[in-house]
């Protein structure tokens, strides 16, 4: 669970940075939207990996 929280915190930080760049006119609305979608996709990928590792670890613990 701590890992998921850390991933969500990183996603929040990245999204805040994207919003700041958009506000400062360094990113267009379309670029900001695309960047936010990419951040979300990466977050989802990492959460899925964490879940996979968790299932494997649970199996290992239950087999002992």
Secondary structure per residue as TSV (DSSP state, phi and psi in degrees):
chain	resnum	aa	ss	phi	psi
A	1	X	-	360.0	-38.4
A	2	X	H	-59.5	-36.9
A	3	X	H	-65.8	-41.8
A	4	X	H	-62.8	-41.4
A	5	X	H	-62.7	-43.3
A	6	X	H	-61.6	-41.0
A	7	X	H	-64.1	-42.0
A	8	X	H	-64.9	-38.2
A	9	X	H	-64.0	-42.0
A	10	X	H	-64.5	-40.0
A	11	X	H	-61.8	-44.1
A	12	X	H	-60.5	-45.2
A	13	X	H	-61.6	-43.1
A	14	X	H	-64.4	-43.2
A	15	X	H	-65.4	-36.6
A	16	X	H	-64.4	-40.4
A	17	X	H	-64.6	-41.0
A	18	X	H	-61.6	-45.4
A	19	X	H	-62.2	-38.8
A	20	X	H	-63.9	-44.4
A	21	X	H	-64.3	-37.9
A	22	X	H	-65.6	-43.0
A	23	X	H	-62.3	-37.9
A	24	X	T	-80.3	6.0
A	25	X	T	65.2	24.6
A	26	X	S	-90.8	-15.1
A	27	X	S	-130.6	141.9
A	28	X	-	-79.6	169.1
A	29	X	H	-59.5	-43.3
A	30	X	H	-64.5	-42.0
A	31	X	H	-64.8	-40.4
A	32	X	H	-64.8	-42.1
A	33	X	H	-64.0	-43.8
A	34	X	H	-63.9	-42.4
A	35	X	H	-63.6	-42.1
A	36	X	H	-62.5	-41.3
A	37	X	H	-64.0	-39.6
A	38	X	H	-65.2	-41.5
A	39	X	H	-61.3	-43.7
A	40	X	H	-64.2	-41.7
A	41	X	H	-63.3	-44.7
A	42	X	H	-62.5	-41.9
A	43	X	H	-60.7	-46.3
A	44	X	H	-60.2	-41.5
A	45	X	H	-61.4	-44.6
A	46	X	H	-68.9	-38.4
A	47	X	H	-63.8	-40.8
A	48	X	H	-62.2	-40.4
A	49	X	H	-64.3	-42.4
A	50	X	H	-61.9	-43.6
A	51	X	H	-62.1	-40.2
A	52	X	H	-63.5	-43.7
A	53	X	H	-64.8	-37.5
A	54	X	H	-63.6	-44.7
A	55	X	H	-61.6	-43.4
A	56	X	H	-62.9	-41.5
A	57	X	H	-67.6	-40.1
A	58	X	H	-61.4	-42.7
A	59	X	H	-60.1	-44.6
A	60	X	H	-60.9	-44.5
A	61	X	H	-67.0	-41.0
A	62	X	H	-69.8	-25.2
A	63	X	H	-80.9	-12.3
A	64	X	-	-83.6	360.0
